[in-house]
């Protein structure tokens, strides 16, 4: 139930409905807070993105840093780097944004995703939108 709330919430945030998405993600954050699992890191990273969309850069940065304490699995590692790309770009830290971009590309390639795959293209599309040249 909470896993699904976190995933649906993260999807809504990606689609631009950061208020409804954040409500769902907050429920998952509260549930997973005691587990300190990879899923806790995922929902913190998603909530960081919601804060960023709501122009709360300070809280976005706090959640993003907390998320880094939890090792992501598979595609969640790439998604977390996408959130980092957005956050560091918004904070004006181009060097950190470039690092996140490179890490996202490397993680995608480690999973066998290269040119033409949805995951890899998502990274390159965002780097183009944000004008990040790794």
Buried (B, 14 or more C-beta within 10 A) or exposed (E): EBBEBBBBBBEBBBEEBBEBBBBBBBBBBEBBEEEEBBBBBBBBBBBBBBBBBEEBBEBBBBBBEBBEEBEBEEBBBBBBBBBBBBBBBBBEBBEBBBBBBBBBBBBBBEBEBEEEBEBBBBBBEBBEEBEBEB
